[in-house]
Structures are given as structure tokens and as C-alpha cells.
Amino acid sequence: MKPLPFREVKRKLEAAGFTEAGQTGSHLKFAKTLKSGTRTATVPKHQEVAPGTLRSNLRQAGLSGGLRRTLENSESRGEQRFFEY
């Protein structure tokens, strides 16, 4: 998995139904209300989000299922996908 620009991460979280819920320093908090509760992800507002940080954010958001394999497969084909909704 390669680093992704913050704007791309933000765009994809919003496409998945997350909204900005607040900011502390250089970190934005995104939230999504589900029947089972609220899911949150805190993303650093850096130029690029490091791969380990991105994996952690996806896990927080509950989006980490088969996503890692999808990302790795798309990168090997030269595509830069994040997740699709």
C-alpha cells in the first residue's frame, strides 16, 4: 500500500458516508452513524497519509475487510483505488 494524499482519503471517507465531526490540531475526526452505533476515524491532515496510518484509519472506520487486498491488487495494475461505494 502506498501513501495517499489527505484530500483523496477525505473524499473517499465522505463518499462512504462519513462527515467531518471535528478537528484537533492537524487531525480531522470523521464520523458515521450506524444502527449499531457511531464509527469514527481520525485522519492526520498531512500532505500524504502514511500506509500504516491509513490501515489504522480504515480499521477505525470499519472499512478494513477485504480492502487491503483490493488496494494491493489495484496498485499492481497501476491503478490508484481506495475503496468503492
C-alpha positions as CSV (number, residue, x, y, z in Angstrom):
1,M,0.0,0.0,0.0
2,K,1.3,3.4,-0.9
3,P,0.8,6.7,0.9
4,L,-2.3,8.6,-0.3
5,P,-2.9,12.3,-0.4
6,F,-5.1,13.6,2.5
7,R,-7.6,15.1,0.0
8,E,-8.1,11.6,-1.5
9,V,-8.6,10.0,1.9
10,K,-11.1,12.7,2.9
11,R,-13.0,12.4,-0.4
12,K,-13.3,8.6,-0.1
13,L,-14.4,8.7,3.6
14,E,-17.1,11.3,2.6
15,A,-18.2,9.1,-0.3
16,A,-18.6,6.2,2.2
17,G,-21.0,8.3,4.3
18,F,-18.6,9.8,6.8
19,T,-18.8,13.5,7.8
20,E,-16.3,15.8,9.5
21,A,-17.0,15.8,13.2
22,G,-14.3,18.0,14.5
23,Q,-10.6,18.9,14.4
24,T,-7.8,18.9,16.9
25,G,-4.6,20.5,15.7
26,S,-3.7,18.8,12.4
27,H,-6.1,15.9,12.8
28,L,-9.6,15.7,11.5
29,K,-12.2,13.4,13.0
30,F,-14.8,11.8,10.7
31,A,-17.9,10.1,12.0
32,K,-20.7,7.9,10.5
33,T,-23.8,6.9,12.4
34,L,-24.9,3.3,12.0
35,K,-27.7,1.3,13.6
36,S,-25.1,-0.4,15.8
37,G,-23.6,2.9,16.9
38,T,-21.2,5.5,15.6
39,R,-18.0,4.7,13.7
40,T,-15.2,7.3,13.8
41,A,-11.8,7.7,12.1
42,T,-9.2,10.3,13.0
43,V,-7.0,11.2,10.0
44,P,-3.9,13.4,10.1
45,K,-4.3,16.5,7.8
46,H,-0.8,15.9,6.3
47,Q,0.1,16.2,2.6
48,E,0.2,12.4,2.4
49,V,-1.2,9.8,4.8
50,A,1.3,7.0,5.5
51,P,0.3,3.4,4.8
52,G,0.3,2.3,8.4
53,T,-1.8,5.3,9.4
54,L,-4.2,4.6,6.5
55,R,-4.6,1.0,7.6
56,S,-5.3,2.1,11.1
57,N,-7.9,4.7,9.9
58,L,-9.6,2.1,7.8
59,R,-9.8,-0.3,10.8
60,Q,-11.3,2.5,12.9
61,A,-13.8,3.2,10.3
62,G,-14.8,-0.4,10.0
63,L,-13.7,-0.5,6.3
64,S,-10.7,-2.8,6.5
65,G,-12.4,-6.1,5.5
66,G,-11.0,-7.2,2.1
67,L,-10.0,-3.6,1.3
68,R,-6.2,-4.2,1.8
69,R,-6.2,-6.9,-0.9
70,T,-8.2,-4.7,-3.3
71,L,-5.7,-1.8,-2.8
72,E,-2.7,-4.1,-3.3
73,N,-4.2,-5.6,-6.5
74,S,-5.1,-2.3,-8.0
75,E,-1.6,-0.9,-7.3
76,S,0.0,-3.9,-9.0
77,R,-2.2,-3.0,-12.1
78,G,-1.0,0.6,-11.9
79,E,-4.4,1.9,-10.6
80,Q,-4.7,4.0,-7.5
81,R,-8.0,3.0,-6.0
82,F,-9.0,3.5,-2.4
83,F,-12.4,1.9,-2.0
84,E,-15.6,1.9,-4.0
85,Y,-19.1,2.8,-2.9
